[in-house]
């Protein structure tokens, strides 16, 4: 049967699919709109299944705040071409609107919601996958309950969004801190908020790094005392290069290896524990300064911390919570 351009346009408006896909679906469905919509949905499911192992490193991240509930959501896809499409951004916004309206607490809850046309969120994502031919998935859902939340979409590019909640109304200050969170990626609000597991991992790394540095210093000192060039002694590649160029003999290379091995073993066995702990504590203090939001240097004025900035705006003002999501590897 002949399919009119009006019918094709009607189905396109209903489904968001391309004109050729709409025409084919209507032809296969013999003009039945319900069957045509089902064909388009099934195509989306087939594409989603076929591309299930693809990486979704692009997408759209959006954030929204209301007087008592705020959220960030990411709809991920394969390419920035699809991510930047108006229809794709519109779908992400509709999903976010539904999540905020329902005050959803988990991504699973969001997937079961319906958007403005009555379609279930998860079905809408699958359908869009069929239209674009790319794998898509919802990810990165975060929320904050309560008032005094400022949201920030970094450069309005929809790849990095933040939310900051303060203990009292302070939109200007909260917005500045939302930008701080975007730029500096804090791991926690303050030292007390850092998970114990993270603290222990950081301390372990700090101790190990300190030990390695002390051993390395001892090795370098021993090599210098023996009159060897530190560049040549750095690794096997440099040793072989030194031999080839005639800068050292094979016997001298063996002597360098011996000095490095013996000095490292001796120093490692005699490291002063208290000194190691003191240096590691200094590294931890730097970690808390760099990684805890209230302790960080304020990016708009490096002479004060974030906490100082907030107190300057209002002596009782502080941040009570924040959330951040980005599509970019950091």
N, C-alpha and C positions, 0 to 999 in steps of 0.2 A: 504494500500500500504506500501511497505517496505521503510523505511527512512534511508538513508545512513549516516554514521558517518561524512562524509564530509559536508553534508547538515546541520547536527546538529551543527557542529563546525562553519559553516558559519553563521548560525542564532545566535549562541552564541556570535560571534564577532560583529554582527550587533546590538544585543540587550543588551549584558552583562548578560543575564539570565543564570541560571544553565543549565547543560547538560540535566537533566531529564525534566526540564520545556520546553526546546527547542524541545526535542524529542516529548513530548506530544502535544505541539502547532503545530508542523509540521504534526503530525499524524492527529490531529483534522482538520487541514486545508488542508489535502490531498496533502501535499507537496507545497502548495502555500505560498511563503515567505511573501507576503504582508498580507495575511490573518493570518499567524502565528504571525507576528509582532503585528497585531491588537489584537489577543488573549492575547498576553503577556501584552500589554498596558491595556486591560480590566481587566486582573488579578490584575495589579497594582492599578487600580482605585477601584476595589472591596476591596482589602486589605486596601487601604488608607481610604475608607469609614468605614470599619469595625473597624479600630483601631483609629478612629478620636478622641476618648476621652482619648487616652493614653498620658502619659507625655513624652516629648522629652527632657530629661535632659543631654543627651550626644550629640556628634556631632563633626563637624570639623569647625574650625575657621581659615580662611586664610586672608592674606593681601598682597597687591601688590601696587607698586608705578611706575609711569611713569613720564617723565619730566613735565607734566602739569595736571595730575589727579591721585589720589590714592584712594584706597577703602579697606574696611574690609567687609567680609561676613561670615555668619555662616549657615551651613546646619546641622540641628539638627535631631537626631534620638533617639531611645530608649536605646541602649546599646553601651558601648565602643567597644565591639567586632566588630560591624558593622562600627562604626566611624573610627576605625583604619585600615579598609580594604583599600587596594591600589585603588580599583575601586571607592570607596566612596570618597577618597581624590581627585582622578583624576576628578570626577564629580564636586566636590566643586571648584577645580581649574579652570575647564572649564567655570563654571558659573561666577566666579570672573573675568576671562579673558574677557568674553563677556561684563560684567558690566563696566569694566574699558575702554574697547575699545569703548563702546557706551557712556561713561561718564554719566551713569545712575544716577539719583538723588533720586529715590525712589525704594523701594522694589517691588512695583507694576510694575514699568518699567522693572526691572530686570527679573521678571517672564515672561514677554512678549518677551524677547530676545530669540535668537536661539544660540545653541552651535555648535561646529565644525561639527557635523553630520547632521545639519539642523533641529534638534529637538527643539521645544520650551522649554525653561527652566522649566516651570511648569510641562510640560508633562514628561520631563526627570526625574524630582524629583518623580513624581507618578510612573513612570516605575521602578525606582530604589527601591521604596517602595514595588512593586510587587516582585522584585527579592529577597529582603532581608526578606520580611515578617514583616517589622517594619514601624511604622508611621514615616514620615519624613516631615520636613517643613523648609523653608528658614526663617531666622531671623537675626536680628542684623546688617542690612546693614548701613554702615557709609562711608562717602567720604570726601575728601578734594580736593579742586581745587587749581591749581597753582604749582609753583616749590618749591624746598627745603623741601621735605617731606622725613623723615626717618621712615621706618616701622620696626616693631619688633614682631616676633612670639616667645613668651616666652618658652624657652628651646626646641623650635621646636616641641612642643607637640600638636600644633593646638587646644588649648583650650583657649588661651588668646592672643590677638593681640592688638597692639597699633600703632598709627601714630602720629608723631610730625612734625609740620611745623615751620620753623624758617624764620626770615625776610631776611636772606642772607645765602649763601651756608656755611654749617658747619656740614658735615656728622658725624664726630666723636662726637662732642658735642650733636648733635641732637639724635644720637643713644643712648648716655648715658641718655638723658632725656626721650627717648622712654622707656627705661628700668625703669626709675623712675616712669613713668606713670603706667607701669605694676605693679610695686611693691606697690605704695602708693595710687593708685586710687583717684586722685584729683577730686573734683566736678566742679572746674572751673579754669580758667587761673590765675585770680587774684581776689581781693575783689570786684572790680567793675564789674567783669563778673559773680558773683554769682547772680542768679535770685532773684528778690525781694521777691518772695514767699518763697524761701528757707531761706533767711535771716530772714524773719518774723517768720517762723516756728522754726528756731534755737533759735531766741531770746525768743520766748514764752517758749520753753523747758528750756532754760537757767534760765529764771526768776522762772519758776515753781520748777526746781530742787534746786535753791538757797533758795527759801522759805521753801521747804521741809527739807533741811539740817539745816536751822536755827531753825525750829520747833523741829527737832529731837535732836539737841544739847541742847535745853532748856529742853526737856523731860528727856534726860539722866542726865542732871545736877540736876533736881528735884528728880529723882529716887536715885541718889547717895547721895544727901543730906538727903533723908529719910532712907538711909542705905540699900537699896535693891540692889541685884546682877543684873547687866544689862543683863546677859545671861538669867537668869530666867525670867526677865521682858520683854524679846524681843518680844515674841508672845504667843498666847494661848497654843500652843503645849508645850512650855517651862514652862509655868505656871502650866499646868496640870502635867507635869513631875516633877516639883518641889514639888507639893502637894503630889504626889504618893511616892516620895522619902523622904518625911518628911522635906524637906529643908524650906518650907514655909507652913503656914496654909491657909485654904480657905479664912479666913478673910483678911490675908495679900495679897492674890491674888486679892481680891476685892479692897483693898487699892491701889495696883499697878495700876489696871485698872482705878481707879478714878484719880490718879495722872497723868497718861498718858493722859486721856481725858481732864481734866481741864487745864493742862499745855499747851497742844497742842492748845486748843481753845483760851486760853488767849494770847499765843505767836503769833498765826496766826492773831489775831485781832490787834496786836500792833507791827507789823514788820516795821522797819524804811525803808521807800520807797527808799530813796537815797542810803542807803547801799545796798539794794537789786539790784538796778540799776547798781551800781558800780561793784558789784560782777558779775552780768550778763554780763556786758560789757567785763570784764576780760575773761569770758568763751567764748564770741564771738571772742575776739582777738585770743584765742587759736584755735577756730574753723577755722578761716581764715588761721592761720599759718599751721594747719594740713591739710586743705582741698583745699587750693589754690596752684596750681602747683608752681608758681614763689616764693611763700612764704615758701614752704616746706623745711625742712632740706634735703640737697643733700645726697642721700643714700651712695654715695661713699666717702663722707667726711662730717661728721656731724657737722663740725665747720663752715660750710657755707650753705647758702640757695641755691636753684636752680638758683635764679637770680644772686647771687654772682658768682656761677660757670660759668654762661654764660658770665658775664662781665669780668671774669678772662681770658676766652678764647678769647674774642673780646669785647671791651667796648661798641660796638654798637649792639651786638648780643642779641636777645631775642626770645622767643617762641610766635608765633602769633595764633596758634591753635593746638588742639590735639583731638584725638578720641581713645576710648578704648572699647573693647567688650570681655567678658568672659562667658564661659558656667557654671562656678562654682558659687555657692551661696556665697555671701560675707556679 
